[in-house]
Amino acid sequence: VDLKECLQTAEFISSSDGNFKVLEDGSVYTTSALSLSAEKKTFTILLKDIQEQIHKKIHVSLVEEEKKTPKARHARDTVLKRTKRRWGPIPSVMIENSLGPFPLQIQQVQSDTAQNYTIYYSASGPGIDQDPKGLFYIERETGNIFATRAVDREQYPSFQIICFATTPDGYSPEVPLVHTIRIEDDNDNAPYFTQDLFEFCVPENSRPGVVVGKVIAEDRDEPYTLHTTLKYRIVSQTPPITPAFSVHGDTGVISVLLPQLDRELVPSYTLLVEVRDMAGQPFGLCTTGTVVIKIEDTNDNAPSFKQLQYETRVEENRVSVEILRVSVVDLDEPGSPGSGAVYEIIRGNDDQAFEITTDKNTNEGILCVVKGLDYESAKQRVLVIGVNNEAPYLLAPHSQQLSQSTCSVTVHVLDVDEGPVFKPCLLRLDVKECEDIGTAIGRYVAEDPETGNSEGIRYRIPPGQCNWINIDDKSGEVRTVRVLDRDLGEMRRGQCNVTVLAIDRNGKTGTGTIQVCIIPGNKNFPRITQTDYIMCRDRKPICLTAQDGDEAPYSAPFVYRITDRNLASMWKLTPHDDNSWYLSPKGDLPYGIYEIPVSVIDNGGKIGENTVRVNLCDCVTPTECDGRTRQLSGGNVTLGLWAILAMILGSLLLLLILITICGCCGAGVMNRQVTDDCANHNLIISNTEAPGEEVMDHNIIPLQNTCDQGGYGVKTGEQQTFEMVKGRGHTLESVKGGGHQTLGSVKEGGQPMMDTCRYSYSEWHNFTHPRLGEKVHLCRQDEEQKHSEDYLLSYNYEGKGSLAGSVGCCSDQHEEEALDFLDQLEPKFRTLAETCIKR
């Protein structure tokens, strides 16, 4: 049989049938003569790995070989025939602790070559020439193996020796034989427990079947035999009452057997446990061990008071004093949560005047007074005290729920001569802010608990407190001694606590507290935060905002009024929100500075007078007005700088028009060739982003038929155009002398009819150039108001002129007497002023 294929690490090999023996190499031998019947013979080979606890089985079937005639045999059939060799005998077996007689023959080895040779036998190995030496020997001539003494299997379970067969001359016709001598186990070792004492714990009232622990025993004999098959049993129990535990015979597991384990009755059990080999048969060897099982406590016993009624006494007004100790009885284990008492006051302590705690050392309840008792209110107090455990109560099997244990305590209050008592002990007095000194704000009196009245009691305020109030020593009336203002240092918090003493005739004192609270008042006038404004020509309303240092309800919402009737007809106020109103003019008011008296009324009715100064300015943005205008009082307006400048420029322009009309009309006898393009020679706004390049051409000449415009014409072919140009700081004189040819310089190449217009232009140029240049230069020097640089420059030809009307164009006037157009010059003057102030 191939054992290695089934289990490589087999340490134990046995057969289920004692007529067969299996060797370690897998050979199967019969141990006695065996006759096979018609049925097949079966047995099982058991393989075991003791360390790894692995079991394997091989089933073997043995049948009788059928006899066949040679004729029936085919050529391919083979006949297996075993040749008996005495040189390879089966392993030897020696009984452990054998009694002899010694030397005891245990086997014989022989070689088949002994028929042809003289063979001598020898052996070596453990038990022969190795430790334990001399245990075995082999006869030289016969090959018999003998044992010289008994062997302990637990020390030497087997021996492997090597046998040799040699001729006298040293020739070895056989290979060396490895022969195994197995020591068969004898039950010579009793089992033993791994511990001298086993200790386990189990909670009381545990149910049957609860595992308590496991006892372990071992046996040195051969494993997996009856010699090592152990059985456990409980021999005795201490105390010798109803058995409370059982042990499993094969595993040694101890479990609860009795349904009622009561620690208070039996705190621990001692068991004597026996272990026996040979599967517990009476002839087996046995050993006993001790097991101690402790019963753990559970809270299955409720605490109960030793007394059901207690009485004690305490003086009135005593605080934090112990007045009584109560004790309880608890059968649970002392010091455990199941016996620790927790006391509580169930009834009679509605005012929380009493408190009960637990003394951890004695488990007693300590009853204390935490609030002073009043004899006049109650001469006696009755308390009901209950007790529980720290751990929750566990109901024992087959028992009823218990009610909480209680006791009653009667507390007698002893009368004591007391001092006056303030009622209430804390009095709150509200005082309006800024009240006059000496204002009565309340009354604070105390009573004598014995008489119930205030006769003979005097009052005073100890020093060292906030000096806001005083109290009348007889009546208890409270008055202010200072003006209370929440804006002052120590009054910013708005309240102060003052301790008051009350002293009776016997000198007994009582204390009370007055809490003085300052209520905010209406002490501040509302005021407008900003009073100076600038209003430009868009007449955008001004938002006036007021502030009040008082708190609600003495601040917002505010009401605004204009107190001056004259200004109220010119200006109006409209609400915006609780704090702000809008100020706007009612009509088209003249420019100037207006000082408007505005009164602001807060929610408490307090009126704050304010003066709002509005600079109504002819401007686009407020920064263009510096405030240097004449003041209007009661509707009078002050002219500003730019208004004066606009008037000057308008006057100059009017003078320019008159001179031009005179010059042009003087040439009426001439055949003037005036085209319809005169209306186009006007102010043209160029859309270029930069000035054109400077033209230095002799074709630049002043135009005769547009001499009132003060510009230059550009002659290109048969077409003439004229533009007002802008320069960078150049006057007419500098432009004139900058390489351009004047009318006089081109007179010779022109026509004679231009003489009259030439002289008119010169007069106009000499008169207006120094004056306009000075005004423009002064405007240029103003850093705050940077006006446009309105000077003459030349540009390249840009095509046909604009169709827009010219500013002050009068070239179409043919009659010197038609001067009605001067009455409609105001829009043009305004346009000129706007052009001057543009940035």
Residue pairs with C-beta under 8 A, 6 or more apart in sequence:
1 22
1 26
1 28
1 45
1 58
1 60
2 26
3 10
3 13
3 22
3 24
3 25
3 26
3 45
3 47
3 58
4 26
6 47
6 56
6 58
7 47
7 49
7 54
7 56
9 49
9 52
9 54
10 47
10 48
10 49
10 56
11 48
11 49
11 50
11 51
12 46
12 47
12 48
12 50
12 223
12 224
13 22
13 23
13 24
13 45
13 46
13 47
14 22
14 45
14 46
15 21
15 22
15 43
15 44
15 45
15 46
16 43
16 44
16 45
16 46
17 43
17 44
18 31
19 30
19 31
19 32
19 34
19 43
20 28
20 29
20 30
20 31
20 43
20 60
21 28
21 29
21 30
21 31
21 90
22 28
22 29
22 45
23 29
23 90
23 91
23 180
24 91
24 180
27 90
28 45
28 60
29 90
34 41
36 62
36 63
36 64
38 64
40 61
40 62
40 63
41 61
41 62
41 63
42 59
42 60
42 61
42 62
43 60
43 62
44 57
44 58
44 59
44 60
45 57
45 58
45 60
46 55
46 56
46 57
47 55
47 56
47 57
47 58
48 54
48 55
48 56
48 223
48 224
49 55
50 223
50 224
85 112
86 109
86 110
86 111
86 112
87 109
87 110
87 111
87 112
87 165
87 174
87 177
88 177
89 107
89 108
89 109
89 179
91 179
91 180
91 181
91 182
92 106
92 107
92 145
92 179
92 180
92 181
92 182
93 106
93 181
93 182
93 184
94 104
94 106
94 147
94 151
94 181
94 182
94 183
94 184
95 183
95 184
95 186
96 150
96 151
96 152
96 153
96 183
96 184
96 185
96 186
96 188
97 150
97 151
97 152
97 186
97 188
98 104
98 147
98 150
98 151
99 150
100 150
102 146
102 147
102 148
102 149
103 137
103 146
103 147
103 148
104 146
104 147
105 144
105 145
105 146
106 136
106 145
106 146
106 147
106 181
107 144
107 145
107 179
107 181
108 142
108 143
108 144
108 145
109 121
109 138
109 143
109 145
109 163
109 165
109 177
109 179
110 143
111 119
111 143
111 165
111 173
111 174
113 119
113 165
113 173
113 174
114 165
117 167
117 171
117 173
118 167
118 168
119 165
119 166
119 167
119 173
120 140
120 141
120 165
120 166
120 167
120 168
121 138
121 139
121 140
121 141
121 142
121 143
121 163
121 164
121 165
122 138
122 140
122 163
122 164
122 166
123 136
123 137
123 138
123 145
123 161
123 162
123 163
123 164
123 179
124 130
124 161
124 162
124 164
125 159
125 160
125 161
125 162
126 132
126 156
126 159
126 160
126 161
127 133
127 134
127 135
127 136
127 156
127 159
127 161
127 181
128 134
128 135
128 136
128 137
128 138
128 161
132 156
134 148
135 147
135 148
135 149
135 151
135 159
136 145
136 146
136 147
136 148
136 159
136 161
136 181
137 145
137 146
137 148
138 144
138 145
138 146
138 163
139 146
143 163
143 165
145 179
145 181
151 183
152 183
152 188
153 183
153 184
153 185
153 186
153 221
153 222
154 189
154 220
154 221
156 183
157 182
157 183
157 222
158 180
158 181
158 182
158 183
159 180
159 181
159 183
160 178
160 179
160 180
160 181
161 178
161 179
161 181
162 176
162 177
162 178
162 179
163 176
163 177
163 178
163 179
164 172
164 174
164 176
164 177
165 172
165 173
165 174
165 177
166 172
167 173
185 221
185 222
185 225
185 227
186 227
187 221
187 226
187 227
187 277
187 278
187 284
187 285
188 221
189 219
189 220
189 221
189 227
189 285
190 219
190 277
190 285
190 286
190 287
191 217
191 218
191 219
191 228
191 230
191 275
191 276
191 277
191 285
191 286
191 287
192 217
192 218
192 219
192 275
192 287
193 215
193 216
193 217
193 273
193 275
193 287
193 289
194 216
194 217
194 218
195 215
195 216
195 289
196 289
196 290
197 289
197 290
197 291
197 292
198 213
198 215
198 273
198 289
198 290
198 291
198 292
199 291
199 292
199 293
199 294
200 212
200 213
200 254
200 291
200 292
200 293
200 294
201 293
201 294
201 295
201 296
202 210
202 212
202 256
202 261
202 293
202 294
202 295
202 296
203 261
203 295
203 296
203 298
204 261
204 262
204 263
204 295
204 296
204 297
204 298
204 300
205 260
205 261
205 262
205 298
205 300
205 394
205 396
205 397
206 256
206 261
207 256
207 259
207 397
208 255
208 256
208 257
208 258
208 259
209 255
209 256
210 255
210 256
211 253
211 254
211 255
212 245
212 254
212 255
212 256
212 293
213 253
213 254
213 291
213 293
214 251
214 252
214 253
214 254
215 232
215 247
215 252
215 254
215 273
215 275
215 289
215 291
216 252
217 230
217 232
217 252
217 275
217 287
217 289
219 227
219 228
219 230
219 277
221 227
221 228
221 277
222 228
226 277
226 278
226 279
226 281
226 284
227 277
227 278
228 277
229 277
229 278
229 279
230 250
230 275
230 276
230 277
230 280
231 249
231 250
231 275
231 276
231 277
231 279
231 280
232 247
232 248
232 249
232 250
232 251
232 252
232 273
232 274
232 275
233 247
233 249
233 273
233 274
233 276
233 280
234 243
234 245
234 246
234 247
234 271
234 272
234 273
234 274
235 272
235 273
235 274
235 288
236 271
236 272
237 243
237 244
237 245
237 269
237 270
237 271
237 272
238 269
238 270
238 271
239 266
239 269
241 266
242 258
243 257
243 258
244 256
244 257
244 258
244 261
244 266
244 269
245 254
245 255
245 256
245 257
245 258
245 269
245 271
245 293
246 254
246 255
246 257
247 253
247 254
247 255
247 271
247 273
248 254
248 255
249 280
252 273
252 275
254 271
254 273
254 291
254 293
259 397
260 396
260 397
260 398
261 295
262 295
262 396
263 295
263 296
263 297
263 298
263 333
264 301
264 331
264 332
266 295
267 294
267 295
268 292
268 293
268 294
268 295
269 292
269 293
269 295
270 290
270 291
270 292
270 293
271 290
271 291
271 292
271 293
272 288
272 289
272 290
272 291
273 288
273 289
273 290
273 291
274 286
274 287
274 288
274 289
275 286
275 287
275 288
275 289
276 284
276 285
276 286
277 284
277 285
277 286
278 284
278 285
297 332
297 333
297 336
297 338
298 332
298 338
298 394
299 332
299 337
299 338
299 339
299 389
299 391
299 392
299 393
299 394
300 332
300 338
300 393
300 394
300 395
300 396
300 399
301 330
301 331
301 332
301 338
302 330
302 389
302 393
302 402
302 404
302 405
303 328
303 329
303 330
303 339
303 341
303 387
303 388
303 389
303 405
304 328
304 329
304 330
304 387
304 405
305 326
305 327
305 328
305 329
305 385
305 387
305 405
305 406
305 407
306 326
306 327
306 328
306 329
307 326
307 407
308 407
308 408
309 407
309 408
309 409
309 410
310 324
310 326
310 407
310 408
310 409
310 410
311 409
311 410
311 412
312 323
312 324
312 367
312 409
312 410
312 411
312 412
313 323
313 411
313 412
313 413
313 414
314 321
314 323
314 369
314 373
314 411
314 412
314 413
314 414
315 413
315 414
315 416
316 372
316 373
316 374
316 375
316 413
316 414
316 415
316 416
316 418
317 372
317 373
317 374
317 416
317 418
318 369
318 372
318 373
319 369
319 370
319 371
319 372
320 368
320 369
320 370
321 368
321 369
322 366
322 367
322 368
323 367
323 368
323 369
323 411
324 366
324 367
324 409
324 411
325 359
325 364
325 365
325 366
325 367
326 343
326 364
326 365
326 367
326 385
326 407
326 409
327 362
327 363
327 364
327 365
328 341
328 363
328 365
328 387
328 405
330 338
330 339
330 341
330 363
330 389
332 338
332 339
332 389
333 339
334 363
336 391
337 389
337 390
337 391
338 389
338 390
338 391
339 363
339 389
340 358
340 360
340 363
340 389
340 390
340 391
341 358
341 363
341 364
341 365
341 387
341 388
341 389
342 358
342 387
342 388
342 389
342 390
343 356
343 357
343 358
343 365
343 385
343 386
343 387
344 356
344 385
344 386
344 387
344 388
345 354
345 355
345 356
345 383
345 384
345 385
346 384
346 385
346 386
346 406
347 383
347 384
348 354
348 381
348 382
348 383
348 384
349 383
351 371
352 370
352 371
353 369
353 370
353 371
353 372
353 373
353 381
354 367
354 368
354 369
354 370
354 381
354 383
354 411
355 367
355 368
355 369
355 370
356 365
356 366
356 367
356 368
356 385
357 365
357 366
357 368
358 364
358 365
358 366
359 365
359 366
365 385
365 387
367 383
367 385
367 409
373 381
373 411
373 413
374 413
374 449
375 413
375 414
375 415
375 416
376 449
376 450
378 413
379 412
379 413
379 415
380 410
380 411
380 412
380 413
381 410
381 411
381 413
382 408
382 409
382 410
382 411
383 408
383 409
383 410
383 411
384 406
384 407
384 408
384 409
385 406
385 407
385 408
385 409
386 404
386 405
386 406
387 404
387 405
387 406
388 404
393 402
395 401
417 450
417 506
417 508
418 448
418 449
418 450
418 508
418 510
419 502
419 503
419 504
419 508
419 509
419 510
420 446
420 447
420 448
420 449
420 454
420 457
420 502
420 503
420 504
420 508
420 509
420 510
421 446
421 447
421 448
421 449
421 502
421 510
422 444
422 445
422 446
422 500
422 502
422 510
422 511
422 512
423 446
423 447
424 512
425 512
425 513
426 512
426 513
426 515
427 442
427 444
427 512
427 513
427 514
427 515
428 514
428 515
428 517
429 441
429 442
429 469
429 478
429 514
429 515
429 516
429 517
430 441
430 517
430 519
431 439
431 441
431 480
431 484
431 516
431 517
431 518
431 519
432 518
432 519
432 521
433 484
433 485
433 486
433 518
433 519
433 520
433 521
433 523
434 483
434 484
434 485
434 521
434 523
435 441
435 480
435 483
435 484
435 521
436 480
436 483
437 480
437 481
437 482
437 483
438 479
438 480
438 481
439 479
439 480
440 477
440 478
440 479
441 469
441 478
441 479
441 480
441 516
442 477
442 478
442 514
443 475
443 476
443 477
443 478
444 459
444 471
444 476
444 478
444 500
444 512
444 514
445 454
445 457
445 459
445 475
445 476
445 502
446 454
446 457
446 459
446 476
446 502
446 510
446 512
447 453
447 454
447 457
448 454
448 455
448 456
448 457
448 504
454 476
456 504
456 505
457 502
457 503
457 504
458 473
458 474
458 502
458 503
459 471
459 472
459 473
459 474
459 476
459 500
459 501
459 502
459 503
460 471
460 473
460 500
460 501
460 503
461 469
461 470
461 471
461 498
461 499
461 500
461 501
462 499
462 501
465 496
465 498
465 499
466 490
466 496
466 498
466 516
467 481
467 482
468 480
468 481
468 482
468 484
468 491
468 496
468 498
468 516
469 478
469 479
469 480
469 481
469 498
469 514
469 516
470 478
470 479
470 481
471 477
471 478
471 479
471 500
471 514
472 478
472 479
478 514
484 491
484 516
484 518
485 491
485 518
485 523
486 492
486 494
486 518
486 520
487 549
490 496
491 518
494 517
494 518
495 515
495 516
495 517
495 518
496 515
496 516
497 513
497 514
497 515
497 516
498 513
498 514
498 515
498 516
499 511
499 512
499 513
500 511
500 512
500 513
500 514
501 509
501 510
501 511
502 509
502 510
502 511
502 512
503 509
520 550
520 551
520 554
521 550
521 554
522 550
522 554
522 602
522 604
522 605
522 606
523 549
523 550
524 548
524 549
524 550
524 606
525 548
525 602
525 606
525 607
525 608
525 609
526 546
526 547
526 548
526 555
526 558
526 600
526 601
526 602
526 606
526 607
526 608
527 546
527 547
527 548
527 600
527 608
527 610
528 544
528 545
528 546
528 598
528 600
528 608
528 610
528 612
529 545
529 546
529 547
530 544
530 545
531 610
531 611
531 612
531 613
532 613
532 615
533 542
533 583
533 612
533 613
533 614
533 615
534 614
534 615
534 617
534 619
534 622
534 625
534 627
535 542
535 585
535 614
535 615
535 616
535 617
536 617
536 618
536 619
536 620
536 621
536 622
536 624
536 625
537 617
537 618
537 619
537 620
539 584
539 585
541 574
541 582
541 583
541 584
542 582
542 583
542 584
542 612
542 614
543 576
543 580
543 581
543 582
543 583
544 560
544 573
544 580
544 581
544 582
544 583
544 598
544 612
545 579
545 580
546 558
546 560
546 579
546 580
546 600
546 608
546 610
547 579
548 554
548 555
548 556
548 558
548 602
548 608
550 602
550 604
552 603
553 603
553 604
554 602
554 603
554 604
554 606
555 602
555 603
555 604
556 578
556 579
556 602
556 603
557 578
557 579
557 603
558 578
558 579
558 581
558 600
558 601
558 602
558 603
559 600
559 601
560 573
560 575
560 581
560 598
560 599
560 600
560 601
561 573
561 598
561 599
561 601
562 568
562 571
562 573
562 596
562 597
562 598
563 597
563 598
563 599
563 609
564 596
564 597
566 634
566 635
567 594
567 596
567 597
569 586
570 585
570 586
570 587
570 589
570 594
570 635
571 583
571 584
571 585
571 586
571 594
571 596
571 614
572 583
572 584
572 585
572 586
573 581
573 582
573 583
573 598
574 581
574 582
574 584
575 581
575 582
576 582
583 596
583 598
583 612
583 614
585 616
589 616
590 616
590 632
590 637
591 616
591 617
591 618
591 629
591 637
591 639
591 640
591 643
592 615
592 616
592 629
592 630
592 631
592 632
592 636
592 637
592 638
592 639
593 613
593 614
593 615
593 616
593 627
593 629
593 630
593 631
593 632
593 638
594 613
594 614
594 615
594 616
594 632
595 611
595 612
595 613
595 614
595 631
595 633
596 611
596 612
596 613
596 614
597 609
597 610
597 611
597 612
598 609
598 610
598 611
598 612
599 607
599 608
599 609
599 610
600 607
600 608
600 610
601 607
601 608
602 608
615 625
615 627
615 629
617 624
617 625
617 629
617 640
618 640
618 642
618 643
619 625
620 837
623 784
624 784
624 785
624 837
625 640
626 641
626 784
628 640
628 641
629 638
629 639
629 640
629 641
629 643
630 636
630 637
630 638
630 639
630 640
631 638
632 638
642 785
642 833
642 837
645 775
645 779
645 833
645 836
646 829
646 830
646 832
646 833
646 836
648 775
649 775
649 829
649 832
649 833
649 836
650 825
650 829
650 832
652 768
652 771
652 772
652 775
653 807
653 808
653 825
653 829
653 832
654 822
654 825
655 767
655 768
656 708
656 710
656 764
656 768
656 808
657 708
657 808
657 810
657 822
659 760
659 763
659 764
659 767
660 707
660 708
660 760
660 764
660 810
660 811
661 708
661 810
661 813
661 816
662 760
662 816
663 707
663 708
663 756
663 757
663 759
663 760
663 761
663 763
663 764
664 707
664 708
664 757
664 760
664 811
664 813
665 814
665 816
666 756
666 760
667 753
667 756
667 757
667 760
668 814
670 753
670 756
671 753
672 705
672 753
673 705
674 705
674 811
675 705
677 720
677 721
677 801
678 705
678 706
678 809
678 811
678 812
679 803
679 805
679 806
679 809
679 812
680 721
680 800
680 801
680 802
680 803
681 703
681 706
681 709
681 711
681 721
681 722
681 723
681 801
681 806
681 809
682 709
682 724
682 801
682 802
682 804
682 805
682 806
682 807
682 809
683 724
683 802
683 804
683 806
683 807
684 723
684 724
684 798
684 801
684 802
684 804
686 795
686 798
688 795
691 726
691 728
691 793
691 795
692 794
692 795
692 796
693 796
694 793
694 794
695 714
695 794
695 795
695 796
696 739
698 741
698 746
699 714
699 715
699 716
700 712
700 713
700 714
700 715
700 740
700 741
700 794
701 712
701 713
701 715
701 741
701 743
701 746
702 711
702 712
702 713
702 742
702 743
702 761
703 709
703 711
703 712
703 713
703 720
703 722
704 743
704 754
704 757
704 758
705 757
705 811
706 713
706 722
706 811
707 757
707 760
707 761
707 764
708 764
708 808
708 809
708 810
708 811
709 722
709 724
709 806
709 809
710 724
710 732
710 764
710 765
710 768
710 792
711 722
711 723
711 724
711 725
711 792
712 722
712 723
712 725
712 740
712 792
712 794
713 720
713 721
713 722
714 720
714 721
714 722
714 797
716 797
721 797
721 799
721 800
721 801
722 801
723 795
723 798
723 801
724 792
725 792
725 793
725 794
725 795
726 788
726 789
726 790
726 791
726 792
726 793
727 735
727 789
727 791
727 792
727 793
728 789
728 791
728 793
729 780
729 789
729 791
730 738
730 791
730 792
730 793
731 769
731 773
731 791
732 765
732 769
732 772
732 773
732 792
733 769
733 773
735 792
735 793
735 794
736 742
736 765
740 794
743 754
743 757
743 758
743 761
743 762
744 758
744 762
747 754
747 755
747 758
776 790
776 791
779 785
779 787
779 836
780 787
780 789
785 837
786 839
787 836
787 837
787 838
787 839
788 835
788 836
788 837
788 838
788 839
790 835
790 836
807 828
807 831
807 832
808 825
808 828
810 821
813 821
